[in-house]
Amino acid sequence: MLTDGVQIASRAGGRFGAYVGKPTAITAPVIVIAQEIFGITSFIRDTVDWLVGAGFGCLCPDLYWRQAPAIELDANVPEEREQALTLFRDFDMKAGVGDLACTIEYARELPFSNGRVGVLGYCLGGALAYDVAAQSLADCSVGYYGVGLEKKVSSVSAITRPTMLHMGSKDHYVTEEARRILDESFTKNDSLSLHWYPVGHSFARPSSPNFDREATSIANARTLELFGTLKELS
């Protein structure tokens, strides 16, 4: 549930909630977190705690506000997982990117923001983080196991700001052909770094059967290193 947050105006009309994590410093970069298909769950809130502890502010928009506002689903409950997959299938990616653009603009103006904003996304959010990068909406972007990235390679050349993608080589959503396409296309842009781990989908979420502590630790360290540049530029 969105129990501690703000309301952000959508460009298309209406307002959506966003969960807030305030930094411990007076000013800090803000990381906008794009959710998994399950909503703003305990995993997303724990991610906020992790980033706040690392010296960042956070803002997590409710990307499902048009379909199912403030919903929080459990990936390990079959009925709720199926509901999440249905929401994902019906999700408007273009509208989602628009909501993230509004959130990024809002984040830059927060009282505790140093004006620099990064985006971090998981699964659905990982794909959205890539789209944000392709439109240069944030100062840098990180995506974990983004879905359908092989369908987005035509926009690789549009990425001009630091972008990092963490993918599992055993991810059942990423075929061998998709891995080949990603390896071939993403290496053509020096602003884009692609990291493979010998793990499955959702490897960074502790409640996932595919959770891998070692891969998550390495990926998170790389993520913090990239986000750390937002502090240097403040």
N, C-alpha and C positions, 0 to 999 in steps of 0.2 A: 504493500500500500504506500501511496505517496503521503507520508505523515509529516514530513518536514521539508518544505520546499517553497517554490515561487511559481508564479503564473507568467507565461511568456505569450506574447501576441503572435499569431500565425499570419503569414502574408496573405493567406487565402481567407482570412476571417476566422474568428474564434480564438480561444486561448487554451494552452496546454500546460500541465504541471511539469515541474522539474525538481528532482531531488538535489539538495545542495550539500556540499561538503566545504566548510570554511577552512582556510589554511591557518596554520599556527603563526605564520609571519604576518606582518602588517600588510604587505603586498606580495603577490606570488603569481606565477602563471596559472591559468585555469585549464583543466582538462575536461573536455566534454566527452561523456561516455555514451556510446550508442549500444543499446541493450541487445541481448540475445533474443530469440523468438519467444522467450518465456516472460518478458516484461522486466520491470525493475525489481529483481529478486534479491534474496539475501546475498547471493554471489556478487551482484552489482554493488550492493551497499558495502560489502566487505572490500570490494575493489576501491570504493571511495575512501574507506578507512586506510587502506594501503597507500594510496596516493597522497592523502592528507598527511600521513606519517612521513612521507618522503618529501614534504615541503610544497605541495600543490593545493590549489583549490579545485573543486569539482562541481560539475553541473550535469545531471542526468535527465534528459527530457523523456517524457512519457510518449514514446513514438507510436503507441497503439491508441492514442487518445480519440481518434476518429472511429475506431472499431470497438474497443473495449477499454475505456478509461480506467487507469489505475489497476489494471489486472496484474496478478502475480501467480504464475503457474509453476507447478512442480514437475520437472523433467522426468522424475522417476515414478510418477503416477500415470499409468497408461491413458486414462481419459483426459487428463490435463495436457499430456504430451500431444495427443491428437488434436486437442483444441488449439494448442500453440502452432502446430503445423498448418491448421486451417487458417489461422490468423496470418501466418507467414505467406501462404499461397495467395491470400487476398490483399496483402500489403501493397500499398502504392509507393514504390521506391522513389519516384520523383518527388512526391509529397514529403517523404521521409527526409530526403536531402534538403528540401526547403525548410523543414522544421529544424534540422541541424544548423542550417545557415542562420536562422533566426536565433537559435541558442548560442551560436558562436558570437554573433553580434552582441547579444545580451551579456555574454560572459566577459567580453572586452570592457564593458562599462560597469561591471560590478565594483563596489567600493574597495574590495581587497584584490582586484585584478591588476597586474602590471601591464596589461594590454596585450599580452601574448597568450595565444590559445592553441592547444593541441587537441586532437581528436583520437579517442581510443574506442575501438569497436570489437565485438565478439559475434561470430556467426553472422546473423543478419546484420549486426552492427559492423562486422568486419568488412562486409561488402559495401556498406554505406560509407565507411571510413575511406575506402578506395575512391568512391564517387566524390567525396568531399575533396580528396587530394587532386583528382582530375579537374576540379573546378577552382582549385587554389583558394578554398574558403577558410582554411585554418593555416597556422604557421607550420605545422607538421602533423602527420597522421600515422596511426598504427592500427593494423587490423590483425586479429587473431582468427584463424580458420574461416575466412570470408567465403561465403557460398556463391558459386557461379562466377568467380573471377575470370575464368577462361573465356567467358562471353564478353568481357569488358576490355580486352587487350587493345582494341582500336584506339583507346584513349590513353595508352601508356605515354605517348609523346607529349601529352598535355600536362603531365605531372612535372612541376618545376620546383616544388618544395619538398623537403625531406619526408619520405614515406617508407614505412617498414611493415612488412607482412610476415606473419608467423603461420606456417602451414604444417599439417601432419601428413607425412608420406603414406600413412595407413588410413587416412580419412576416407570413409566410404562414400562421401559426397564428391571426392576428387578422383576421377579415373586416371589411368596411366596416360591416356591421351591428353587429359587436362593438365597433368603435371608437365608433360612435354611442352605444351603450349605456353604455360606460365614460365618455365625455365628459359625457353627461347625468346619470349617477348619481354619479360621483365628485366632481363640482363642488359637490354639495349638502352636503359635510362639510368644514368648515374645517380639520379635523385631517388631512385627506388631500390630498396634492398629486400630480397626475398630469402627467408630462412626456413629450411625444412627440418623437421624433427621426426624420428621414427615412431610416431604415435598416431592415434586416431583423432576423430573430431572431438571438439570440446575438451581437449586435454588439459586446459588451464582451470577448469571448474572442478573444485574438490568433490562435489556430489556426483560427478559423471563417472561411469564405469571406465571411461578412457583416461581419467585423470592420471597425469604423470608428473610427479614432483620434480624430477630432474629437468625435464624439458621446460616445465613452467618456470623454474628458477632461472634457467638460461635465458628464456624468452623475456621474462620480466626484467632481468638485468639489462638486456639490450634495450628494452622499452624505456627504462629509467635513464639510460645513457642518452637516448635521443631527446627525451623530454627535458633532460638537464640543460640542453642548449637553450631552452626558453628562459631559463634563469640567467644565463650568461648574456642574453640579449636585452635584459631588462634595464 
